[in-house]
Amino acid sequence: MNYVKDPAAVLDYTEDWSQWLGTDTISSVTWTVPTGITQTSTSSTTTTATIWLSGGTIGTTYNVDCKIVTAGGRTDARQLQITIATK
């Protein structure tokens, strides 16, 4: 997914895995955030993974990775692209 974020904003981004999961559930989530943008917190449910981000440099696009492991032993990953721009 591609998002635009103001450098002064502190925003949450949620990945919904429910359709992919079927009856399986998320047991762990790992976020990887590049230097230049700040992870302020994370949370998850049995079907979603959420990250809160702050900062960033105007004109820069950051690739933020989300990796989950399910109760059934499956692993998958998704990437968010966060472009920093004045809004």
C-alpha positions as CSV (number, residue, x, y, z in Angstrom):
1,M,0.0,0.0,0.0
2,N,1.1,3.5,-0.7
3,Y,0.4,6.4,1.7
4,V,1.3,10.1,2.0
5,K,2.2,11.4,5.4
6,D,3.1,14.9,6.6
7,P,6.4,15.0,8.5
8,A,4.6,16.5,11.6
9,A,1.9,13.9,11.7
10,V,1.8,10.8,13.9
11,L,-0.4,8.3,12.2
12,D,-1.5,4.7,12.4
13,Y,-1.4,2.2,9.5
14,T,-3.2,-1.1,9.7
15,E,-2.8,-4.2,7.6
16,D,-5.9,-6.4,7.6
17,W,-4.9,-10.0,7.0
18,S,-8.4,-11.5,7.6
19,Q,-9.2,-12.6,4.0
20,W,-5.7,-14.2,3.6
21,L,-5.9,-15.9,7.0
22,G,-9.2,-17.7,6.6
23,T,-9.7,-19.5,10.0
24,D,-6.1,-19.1,11.0
25,T,-5.0,-16.3,13.3
26,I,-1.9,-14.1,13.8
27,S,0.4,-15.2,16.6
28,S,3.2,-12.7,16.1
29,V,4.0,-9.6,14.1
30,T,7.4,-8.0,13.3
31,W,7.7,-4.5,11.8
32,T,10.9,-3.3,10.1
33,V,11.2,0.4,9.8
34,P,14.1,2.2,8.0
35,T,16.2,5.0,9.4
36,G,14.6,8.4,9.0
37,I,11.0,7.6,10.0
38,T,10.1,6.6,13.6
39,Q,8.0,3.7,14.9
40,T,6.2,5.1,17.9
41,S,4.1,2.0,18.7
42,T,2.6,-1.2,17.4
43,S,-0.3,-3.4,18.2
44,S,-2.1,-6.4,16.7
45,T,-5.2,-8.5,16.9
46,T,-5.8,-12.0,15.6
47,T,-6.4,-10.6,12.1
48,T,-4.7,-7.2,11.9
49,A,-1.3,-5.5,12.5
50,T,-1.0,-1.8,13.3
51,I,2.0,0.5,13.4
52,W,2.2,4.2,14.4
53,L,4.7,6.3,12.6
54,S,6.1,9.8,13.1
55,G,8.6,12.0,11.4
56,G,10.2,11.5,8.0
57,T,12.0,13.8,5.5
58,I,9.9,15.6,2.9
59,G,10.3,14.0,-0.6
60,T,11.5,10.7,0.8
61,T,9.6,7.4,0.4
62,Y,10.1,4.8,3.2
63,N,9.4,1.1,2.8
64,V,8.0,-0.3,6.0
65,D,7.8,-4.1,6.2
66,C,5.3,-6.1,8.2
67,K,5.9,-9.8,8.7
68,I,3.4,-12.1,10.4
69,V,3.5,-15.7,11.7
70,T,0.2,-17.5,12.2
71,A,-0.9,-20.0,14.8
72,G,-1.0,-22.5,12.0
73,G,2.7,-21.9,11.2
74,R,2.3,-19.8,8.0
75,T,4.5,-16.8,7.4
76,D,3.7,-13.9,5.1
77,A,5.0,-10.3,4.6
78,R,3.6,-7.0,3.2
79,Q,5.2,-3.7,2.5
80,L,3.8,-0.2,3.1
81,Q,5.3,2.7,1.2
82,I,5.1,6.0,3.1
83,T,5.9,9.1,1.1
84,I,6.6,12.2,3.2
85,A,5.0,15.4,1.9
86,T,3.5,18.6,3.3
87,K,-0.2,18.2,3.5
